[in-house]
Amino acid sequence: MKAVQIAAPNQLKIIDLEKPSIDEKNNVLVKLTAAGICGSDVGIYHGTNAAATYPRIIGHEMVGRVESVGENATKFKAGDRVIINQVTSCGHCYPCRIGRGNVCDNLAVRGVHIDGGYREYMAVPEEDCYLLPDSLSDEDAVMIEPTTIAIQACSRAQLVQDDMLLILGAGALGSSILKIARQICGHIIVADIVDAKLEAAKANGASYTINVLTENLEEKVKEYTDGHGSTVSIDASGTKDSLLTLLKATGNAGRVMVMGFSTAPIEVNQFLITSKELDVRGSRLQNKMFGKAIELIEAGKLDLNGSISHRFPMTHAQEAFDFVDTHDPSIRKIVLTFENL
């Protein structure tokens, strides 16, 4: 079978591997049909993702059809459409024991620390597979994984109905967070530098929008929150100054969510945290949130149809990543497909 491997930063190869076999642990064999390209995949390709190891078969937004199951597999049958959990954890360490396996001491993420979904077949444990809703195509279903990241962020933020939420960044991550947050609270401010993205955010449920290039973020947030500042702020931009910006914009007793992976030093003002008694929290990956995302889809509360803007055959991955690097404004979500390889 064929796979996409990042041998080293900026070195993408199409390699040949043996087709995997199922065993007692990895008891479901999945034939991949679609895999999304995420910003973290691009970071691994360019060598800017601090968590990645090389060489690596990347891809963590993984959708396919069950080809066969082992004797001890009871949840799935051949032909079932599934999405695969990217998180693997040990189940024994302190984070796992308190129900936070997404930050397991021995965490291994498919496509980052261990090989992921840019390959024709994967053998995985059945507990890592989730049945897809019939209403969603295989390609659009790759968006379930980014949705789980958004659910995790809102969960870590303890977002409630009365919150006044600020989302900094209206790209793919910010848009996913908005889709989840609007299920919980009605007072949402979205900030970005691109008017078209802000217009889309307004159409998708944002109460207010701020263009940080032309407007003062802190002043506008206070205006939109009766002078208090946001009660929850989520950084979906990960820029060098985004954390300090959110510390300033968040009101007393608020929560600030950090999701970026940059290792570069940044400025942090301790007085802002202490004087406002802010909670600054990280949110990483997702903690068994696939079921919740699928429940929202099946209940008609979340529509991921029409999410994909571009498609490339898996064997044209280099072309796809080159296109990502153009930053073409038409790009929303790019998917690699596995038909006719």
C-alpha positions as CSV (number, residue, x, y, z in Angstrom):
1,M,0.0,0.0,0.0
2,K,1.0,3.6,-0.4
3,A,1.5,6.2,2.2
4,V,2.6,9.9,2.6
5,Q,5.7,10.2,4.8
6,I,7.4,13.3,6.0
7,A,11.0,12.0,6.1
8,A,12.3,15.3,7.6
9,P,11.1,18.9,7.5
10,N,10.1,19.9,4.0
11,Q,10.8,16.4,2.7
12,L,7.5,14.7,1.6
13,K,7.7,11.2,0.1
14,I,5.2,8.7,-1.3
15,I,6.3,5.4,0.1
16,D,5.2,1.7,-0.2
17,L,4.4,-0.3,2.9
18,E,3.0,-3.7,3.6
19,K,-0.8,-3.8,4.2
20,P,-1.3,-4.1,8.0
21,S,-3.0,-7.1,9.6
22,I,-5.5,-7.1,12.4
23,D,-4.5,-8.7,15.8
24,E,-6.0,-9.0,19.2
25,K,-5.4,-5.4,20.1
26,N,-5.7,-3.7,16.7
27,N,-8.8,-5.6,15.8
28,V,-10.4,-3.4,13.1
29,L,-8.9,-3.0,9.6
30,V,-9.9,0.3,8.0
31,K,-9.5,1.2,4.4
32,L,-9.0,5.0,4.4
33,T,-11.3,7.0,2.1
34,A,-10.6,10.6,3.2
35,A,-8.0,12.5,5.4
36,G,-8.0,16.2,6.1
37,I,-5.0,18.5,6.0
38,C,-4.8,20.4,9.2
39,G,-2.6,23.3,10.2
40,S,-0.6,21.0,12.5
41,D,0.1,18.7,9.5
42,V,1.5,21.7,7.7
43,G,3.6,22.5,10.8
44,I,5.0,18.9,10.8
45,Y,5.8,19.2,7.1
46,H,7.6,22.5,7.6
47,G,9.3,21.4,10.8
48,T,7.5,23.9,13.1
49,N,5.5,21.5,15.1
50,A,7.4,20.9,18.4
51,A,5.5,17.7,19.2
52,A,6.3,15.8,16.0
53,T,9.0,13.1,15.4
54,Y,10.5,12.0,12.1
55,P,10.2,10.2,9.8
56,R,6.4,10.2,10.2
57,I,3.3,9.2,8.2
58,I,1.2,12.2,9.0
59,G,-2.6,12.7,9.1
60,H,-4.9,12.7,12.1
61,E,-8.3,13.5,10.5
62,M,-9.0,10.0,9.4
63,V,-12.1,8.6,7.8
64,G,-12.6,5.2,6.2
65,R,-14.6,2.0,5.8
66,V,-14.2,-1.1,7.9
67,E,-12.7,-3.8,5.7
68,S,-12.5,-6.6,8.3
69,V,-12.7,-7.2,12.0
70,G,-11.1,-9.6,14.5
71,E,-12.9,-12.3,16.4
72,N,-12.9,-10.2,19.6
73,A,-14.4,-7.1,17.8
74,T,-18.1,-6.7,18.5
75,K,-19.0,-3.1,17.6
76,F,-18.4,-2.9,13.9
77,K,-18.8,-5.0,10.7
78,A,-17.3,-4.8,7.2
79,G,-18.6,-1.8,5.3
80,D,-19.2,0.4,8.3
81,R,-18.1,4.0,7.8
82,V,-15.9,5.2,10.7
83,I,-13.7,8.0,11.9
84,I,-10.6,7.1,13.9
85,N,-9.6,8.8,17.2
86,Q,-6.1,10.3,16.9
87,V,-5.3,10.1,20.6
88,T,-3.8,7.0,22.2
89,S,-3.1,6.9,25.9
90,C,-1.7,4.4,28.5
91,G,-4.7,4.4,30.9
92,H,-2.5,4.1,34.0
93,C,-0.7,7.4,34.6
94,Y,-2.0,10.3,36.7
95,P,-3.7,12.2,33.8
96,C,-5.4,9.0,32.7
97,R,-6.5,8.1,36.2
98,I,-8.3,11.4,36.5
99,G,-9.9,11.1,33.1
100,R,-7.6,13.3,31.1
101,G,-6.0,10.8,28.7
102,N,-5.6,13.5,26.1
103,V,-2.5,14.7,28.1
104,C,-1.4,11.2,29.1
105,D,2.2,11.0,30.3
106,N,2.8,8.5,27.5
107,L,0.6,10.3,24.9
108,A,1.0,9.1,21.4
109,V,-1.0,10.9,18.7
110,R,-1.5,9.3,15.4
111,G,0.1,11.3,12.7
112,V,2.4,13.1,15.2
113,H,4.2,10.7,17.5
114,I,3.1,7.5,15.7
115,D,2.1,6.9,12.1
116,G,-1.3,8.4,11.1
117,G,-3.9,8.3,8.4
118,Y,-2.2,9.3,5.1
119,R,-2.0,5.7,4.1
120,E,-4.4,3.3,2.4
121,Y,-5.1,1.0,5.4
122,M,-4.9,1.2,9.2
123,A,-5.4,-1.5,11.8
124,V,-6.7,0.1,15.1
125,P,-8.5,-1.0,18.2
126,E,-12.3,-0.9,17.9
127,E,-12.6,1.5,20.8
128,D,-10.8,4.1,18.7
129,C,-13.5,4.0,15.9
130,Y,-16.7,5.9,15.8
131,L,-19.6,5.1,13.4
132,L,-20.4,8.0,11.0
133,P,-23.8,9.5,10.6
134,D,-25.5,8.7,7.3
135,S,-26.1,12.4,6.7
136,L,-22.4,13.1,6.3
137,S,-20.2,12.2,3.4
138,D,-16.8,10.7,4.0
139,E,-15.0,13.9,2.9
140,D,-17.1,16.2,5.1
141,A,-16.8,13.8,8.0
142,V,-13.1,14.7,8.4
143,M,-14.4,17.9,10.0
144,I,-15.6,15.9,13.0
145,E,-12.1,15.8,14.3
146,P,-11.6,19.6,14.3
147,T,-15.0,19.8,15.9
148,T,-13.9,17.7,18.8
149,I,-11.0,20.1,19.4
150,A,-13.5,22.9,19.7
151,I,-15.7,20.9,22.1
152,Q,-12.6,20.2,24.2
153,A,-11.8,23.9,24.3
154,C,-15.3,24.9,25.3
155,S,-15.3,22.2,27.9
156,R,-11.9,23.2,29.4
157,A,-13.2,26.8,29.5
158,Q,-16.3,25.7,31.4
159,L,-18.3,27.8,29.0
160,V,-21.9,28.4,30.2
161,Q,-25.0,30.2,29.0
162,D,-24.3,33.5,30.8
163,D,-20.7,33.9,29.5
164,M,-19.5,36.6,27.2
165,L,-17.1,34.8,24.9
166,L,-14.3,36.3,22.8
167,I,-12.8,34.1,20.1
168,L,-9.6,35.5,18.7
169,G,-9.1,34.2,15.2
170,A,-11.8,33.3,12.6
171,G,-10.0,30.6,10.6
172,A,-10.7,26.9,10.6
173,L,-10.2,26.5,14.4
174,G,-12.1,29.7,15.3
175,S,-15.0,28.8,13.1
176,S,-15.2,25.3,14.7
177,I,-15.2,26.9,18.1
178,L,-17.9,29.3,17.1
179,K,-20.1,26.4,15.9
180,I,-19.8,24.7,19.3
181,A,-19.9,27.8,21.5
182,R,-23.2,29.0,19.9
183,Q,-24.8,25.9,21.2
184,I,-23.9,27.0,24.8
185,C,-24.0,30.8,25.0
186,G,-25.5,33.6,23.0
187,H,-23.0,36.5,23.6
188,I,-20.0,35.8,21.3
189,I,-17.4,38.2,20.0
190,V,-15.2,37.1,17.1
191,A,-12.0,39.1,16.2
192,D,-9.8,38.6,13.1
193,I,-7.9,40.6,10.5
194,V,-10.0,39.5,7.5
195,D,-13.4,41.1,6.9
196,A,-14.7,38.2,4.9
197,K,-14.0,35.8,7.8
198,L,-15.7,38.2,10.2
199,E,-18.7,38.4,7.9
200,A,-18.9,34.6,7.9
201,A,-18.6,34.6,11.7
202,K,-21.5,37.0,12.0
203,A,-23.6,34.8,9.6
204,N,-22.7,31.8,11.7
205,G,-23.8,33.2,15.1
206,A,-21.3,35.8,16.3
207,S,-23.0,38.6,18.2
208,Y,-20.2,41.1,17.4
209,T,-17.1,41.1,15.3
210,I,-13.9,43.1,15.5
211,N,-11.3,43.8,12.9
212,V,-8.1,44.1,15.0
213,L,-6.3,45.9,12.1
214,T,-8.7,48.8,12.1
215,E,-10.3,48.7,15.6
216,N,-8.9,48.6,19.1
217,L,-9.7,45.1,20.4
218,E,-9.7,45.9,24.1
219,E,-11.9,49.0,23.7
220,K,-14.4,47.2,21.5
221,V,-14.6,44.2,23.8
222,K,-15.4,46.4,26.7
223,E,-18.0,48.2,24.6
224,Y,-19.6,44.9,23.7
225,T,-19.5,43.6,27.4
226,D,-20.9,46.6,29.2
227,G,-17.4,47.6,30.3
228,H,-16.4,44.3,32.0
229,G,-14.4,42.5,29.3
230,S,-15.0,39.0,28.1
231,T,-15.7,36.3,30.7
232,V,-14.0,33.7,28.5
233,S,-11.4,34.3,25.8
234,I,-10.2,31.6,23.5
235,D,-7.0,32.0,21.4
236,A,-7.7,30.5,18.0
237,S,-4.9,32.5,16.3
238,G,-1.7,31.5,18.2
239,T,0.1,34.7,17.2
240,K,3.1,36.0,19.2
241,D,1.1,38.6,21.0
242,S,-2.3,36.8,21.2
243,L,-2.0,35.7,24.8
244,L,-1.1,39.2,26.1
245,T,-3.9,40.6,24.0
246,L,-6.4,38.3,25.6
247,L,-5.2,38.9,29.1
248,K,-5.9,42.6,28.5
249,A,-9.3,42.0,27.0
250,T,-10.6,39.5,29.5
251,G,-12.5,40.8,32.6
252,N,-12.1,40.1,36.2
253,A,-12.5,36.4,37.2
254,G,-12.4,35.4,33.6
255,R,-10.8,32.3,31.9
256,V,-8.3,32.5,29.1
257,M,-7.8,29.5,26.8
258,V,-4.5,28.8,25.2
259,M,-4.3,26.4,22.2
260,G,-1.1,27.3,20.4
261,F,2.0,25.1,20.0
262,S,4.7,27.7,19.5
263,T,7.8,27.3,21.6
264,A,9.0,30.9,20.9
265,P,9.2,33.2,24.0
266,I,6.3,35.6,24.4
267,E,5.5,38.5,26.7
268,V,3.2,37.7,29.6
269,N,2.1,40.4,32.1
270,Q,1.7,38.8,35.6
271,F,-0.2,41.7,37.0
272,L,-3.0,41.2,34.5
273,I,-3.4,37.6,35.7
274,T,-3.1,38.3,39.4
275,S,-5.0,41.5,39.6
276,K,-8.0,40.1,37.7
277,E,-7.5,36.6,39.2
278,L,-7.7,35.1,35.7
279,D,-7.5,31.4,35.0
280,V,-5.1,30.7,32.1
281,R,-5.7,27.2,30.8
282,G,-4.3,25.0,28.1
283,S,-6.6,22.9,25.8
284,R,-4.9,20.1,23.9
285,L,-6.4,17.7,21.4
286,Q,-9.7,16.2,22.7
287,N,-10.7,13.9,25.4
288,K,-13.1,11.3,23.9
289,M,-15.3,14.0,22.3
290,F,-16.1,12.2,19.1
291,G,-19.3,10.8,20.5
292,K,-20.5,14.3,21.5
293,A,-19.7,15.7,18.1
294,I,-21.6,12.9,16.4
295,E,-24.6,13.4,18.8
296,L,-24.8,17.1,17.8
297,I,-24.8,16.1,14.1
298,E,-27.5,13.5,14.6
299,A,-29.6,15.9,16.6
300,G,-29.5,18.4,13.8
301,K,-27.6,21.0,15.9
302,L,-24.4,20.8,13.9
303,D,-24.1,20.8,10.1
304,L,-20.7,20.0,8.6
305,N,-21.9,19.4,5.1
306,G,-20.2,21.5,2.4
307,S,-17.1,22.1,4.5
308,I,-14.5,20.9,2.0
309,S,-13.1,23.4,-0.5
310,H,-10.4,21.4,-2.3
311,R,-9.7,17.7,-2.9
312,F,-6.4,16.0,-4.0
313,P,-5.6,12.3,-4.5
314,M,-3.4,11.1,-1.7
315,T,-0.6,10.4,-4.1
316,H,-0.7,14.1,-5.0
317,A,0.0,15.2,-1.4
318,Q,3.0,17.3,-2.5
319,E,0.8,19.3,-4.8
320,A,-1.8,19.7,-2.0
321,F,0.8,21.0,0.5
322,D,2.3,23.4,-2.1
323,F,-1.2,24.7,-2.6
324,V,-1.7,25.2,1.1
325,D,1.5,27.3,1.1
326,T,0.0,29.7,-1.4
327,H,-2.5,30.8,1.2
328,D,-5.1,31.1,-1.5
329,P,-8.2,32.8,0.0
330,S,-10.5,30.1,-1.5
331,I,-9.0,27.5,0.8
332,R,-11.3,26.4,3.6
333,K,-10.5,22.7,4.1
334,I,-8.4,20.4,1.9
335,V,-9.0,16.7,1.9
336,L,-6.8,13.9,0.5
337,T,-8.8,11.1,-1.1
338,F,-7.9,7.5,-1.6
339,E,-9.9,6.3,-4.6
340,N,-8.2,4.8,-7.7
341,L,-4.7,4.9,-6.3
